[in-house]
Amino acid sequence: MENYILTQALDYTSRGIMIQDVNRRVVFFNHACEKITKRTKNEVVGKDCGDIFKCHTSSGLCITDKCCPGTEILNGSLSHGSRELLINRGDDSESWIRVNVSPIKDREGRVTHIISVIEDVNETKRFSDEVIKSKTLSSFGALASELAHEIKNPLNAMNVQLLVLKHEINDSYNNGSDQKNELLKIVSIVQNEINRLSSFVEECLQFAKTGELNRSHVKIHEMLTDIVALLEPQAQLNGIQLKLDVMDNIPAAYIDKDKIKQAILNILINGIEAMPDGGEMYISAGNIKDEIIITCQDTGPGIPEEFRSKIFNLFYTTKDGGTGIGLSSAQNIIQIHGGTIRLAPSTVGSKFLITVPVNQD
């Protein structure tokens, strides 16, 4: 009777309770665990938890064998363990959990089982990460704006001086002379570097301004048509077909049109640059209830798995000459509108999904 009452108490407690034997096979899995992991008892009991949940860190490091607290307790290297880790849930999603693991010992002091108390910290961790990111981006935006203004004027002055120097070289040396060509080549190299720095400064300025919204009711079909018309000439030069598909009667969105256009352009330009030998770019839009969903998909080589978790990081880039600001800026713009942007699974190329609230007033 006592065992039955204890089992019922553990089964219906609000915290997730999982018990494993010395082979890490799950022998008990309560209702709270089912809710947190989106898996049933029948799926889990009798199996190795590592095979089921594939516990890992945010960087993708598998912790099942290397730093699993349950394994460390069974090995005798730890008396009690606590970890925050990502698990694969039964609905194919990932979720952060906090696990506190303790040993269950027999009368002789030998570990016979381990008990894990599991807590869903996904929303808490995501909120904390967003607060830190928001503060970081805000600080960077203010710094970028100050630095950009300080740098832009000297760069412009240098560019003017180089133009003067170029005219002096043309007037002072005979056409076709080796010395003249060499000097002009040096001037051209410096000009290209100044132009590159100027473009970077301009991106920093645009990034710094992403928090300032000038909202209006925007027709999504018209906005996307404008974007396609803007990109069409460059796409055609690269042998790329742009295909637009927008649902009928899609509602207007209360957004900053210029900033959302810039965010989408950043994604599409990346896709075009990823297809130097031609391809197709699909842009589609629809809505579900009060959300606009915009999809941008290319038929390029796609983004390697090891880079996928880093692509929205500020200054992270794999492109020669890239600044690493484009996608981070796009994410910042979408998020301050209350929306989301993510890289979705795709069998071909890269597929970005953007959601923006309709926010009708």
Residue pairs with C-beta under 8 A, 6 or more apart in sequence:
7 28
10 17
10 28
10 30
11 17
11 30
11 31
12 30
12 31
13 30
13 32
14 32
15 32
15 117
15 118
15 119
16 30
16 32
16 33
16 35
16 36
16 37
16 97
16 116
16 117
16 118
16 119
16 120
17 28
17 29
17 30
17 32
17 33
17 115
17 116
17 117
17 118
18 26
18 28
18 29
18 30
18 33
18 44
18 49
18 115
18 116
18 118
19 26
19 27
19 28
19 29
19 104
19 113
19 114
19 115
19 116
20 26
20 27
20 49
20 70
20 113
20 114
20 116
21 27
21 112
21 113
22 74
22 111
22 112
22 113
23 48
24 48
24 49
24 50
24 70
24 71
24 74
25 46
25 47
25 48
26 44
26 45
26 46
26 47
26 48
26 49
26 52
27 45
27 46
27 113
28 45
29 41
29 44
29 45
32 118
33 39
33 44
33 118
34 40
34 41
36 95
36 97
36 118
36 119
36 120
37 44
37 53
37 87
37 89
37 90
37 95
37 118
38 89
38 90
38 91
38 93
39 52
39 89
39 90
40 90
43 52
43 90
44 52
49 55
49 70
50 64
50 65
50 68
53 87
53 88
54 62
54 64
54 87
54 88
55 62
55 63
55 64
55 68
55 85
55 86
55 87
56 62
56 63
56 85
56 86
56 87
57 63
57 85
57 86
58 86
58 309
59 309
60 306
60 309
63 83
63 85
64 71
65 71
67 83
68 83
69 78
69 81
69 82
69 83
69 99
69 101
70 81
70 101
70 114
70 116
72 78
72 81
73 79
73 80
73 81
73 101
73 102
73 103
73 111
73 114
74 111
74 114
76 111
79 103
80 100
80 101
80 102
80 103
81 99
81 100
81 101
82 98
82 99
82 100
82 101
83 98
83 99
83 101
84 96
84 97
84 98
84 99
84 121
84 125
85 96
85 97
85 99
86 94
86 95
86 96
86 97
87 94
87 95
87 97
88 94
89 95
95 120
95 122
96 120
96 121
96 122
96 125
96 126
97 118
97 119
97 120
97 121
97 122
98 118
98 119
98 121
99 116
99 117
99 118
99 119
100 116
100 117
101 114
101 115
101 116
101 117
102 114
102 115
102 117
103 111
103 113
103 114
103 115
104 111
104 112
104 113
104 114
104 115
105 111
105 112
106 112
130 335
137 314
137 332
138 211
140 207
140 208
140 314
141 207
141 208
141 209
141 210
141 211
142 208
144 204
144 205
144 207
144 208
145 204
145 205
145 208
145 209
147 204
148 201
148 202
148 204
148 205
148 208
149 205
151 197
151 201
152 198
152 201
152 205
155 194
155 197
155 198
155 201
156 198
158 194
159 191
159 194
159 195
159 198
162 187
162 190
162 191
162 194
165 187
166 184
166 187
169 180
169 183
169 184
169 187
170 180
170 184
173 179
173 180
173 183
174 180
196 321
199 323
200 323
200 325
203 323
203 325
203 326
203 329
204 325
206 262
206 329
207 325
207 328
207 329
207 332
210 259
210 329
210 332
210 333
210 336
211 332
211 336
213 255
213 256
213 259
213 336
213 337
214 256
214 258
215 254
215 255
215 256
215 359
216 254
216 255
216 256
216 257
217 252
217 253
217 254
217 360
218 252
218 253
218 254
218 255
218 257
218 260
219 252
220 246
220 250
220 252
220 253
220 285
220 292
220 294
221 246
221 250
221 285
223 257
223 260
223 261
224 244
224 246
224 264
224 283
224 285
224 294
225 244
226 261
227 261
227 264
227 265
227 268
227 283
228 242
228 244
228 283
230 265
231 242
231 265
231 268
231 269
231 272
232 242
234 272
235 241
235 242
235 272
235 281
238 272
238 275
238 276
238 278
239 275
239 277
239 278
239 279
240 272
240 275
240 278
240 279
240 280
240 281
241 279
241 280
241 281
242 280
242 281
242 283
243 280
243 281
243 282
243 283
244 283
244 284
245 282
245 283
245 284
245 285
246 284
246 285
246 286
247 285
247 286
247 287
250 285
250 286
250 287
250 292
251 287
251 292
251 358
251 360
252 358
252 360
253 260
253 292
253 356
253 357
253 358
253 359
254 358
254 359
254 360
254 361
255 337
255 356
255 359
256 333
256 337
259 333
259 337
260 333
260 334
260 337
260 356
262 329
262 330
262 333
263 329
263 330
263 331
263 333
263 334
263 341
263 354
264 283
264 294
264 296
264 330
264 354
266 326
266 327
266 329
266 330
267 296
267 326
267 327
267 330
267 352
267 354
268 281
268 283
268 296
269 326
270 326
270 327
270 350
271 281
271 296
271 297
271 298
271 300
271 349
271 350
272 281
272 298
273 319
274 298
274 300
274 301
274 349
274 350
275 281
275 298
275 299
275 300
279 298
279 299
279 300
279 349
280 298
280 299
281 296
281 297
281 298
281 299
282 295
282 296
282 297
282 298
283 294
283 295
283 296
284 294
284 295
285 292
285 293
285 294
285 295
286 292
286 293
287 293
287 358
290 357
290 358
290 359
290 360
291 339
291 355
291 356
291 357
291 358
292 355
292 356
292 357
292 358
293 353
293 354
293 355
294 353
294 354
294 355
294 356
295 351
295 352
295 353
295 354
296 351
296 352
296 354
297 346
297 348
297 349
297 350
297 351
297 352
298 349
298 350
299 348
299 349
300 349
300 350
301 349
302 346
302 348
302 349
302 350
303 311
303 343
303 350
307 318
308 343
310 316
311 327
311 343
312 327
312 328
312 331
312 341
313 324
313 328
314 324
314 325
314 328
315 323
315 324
315 325
315 328
316 324
316 328
317 323
317 324
330 341
331 341
334 340
334 341
334 354
334 356
335 341
337 356
337 357
338 356
338 357
338 359
339 354
339 355
339 356
339 357
340 353
340 354
340 355
341 352
341 353
341 354
341 355
342 352
342 353
343 350
343 351
343 352
344 351
344 352
344 353
345 351
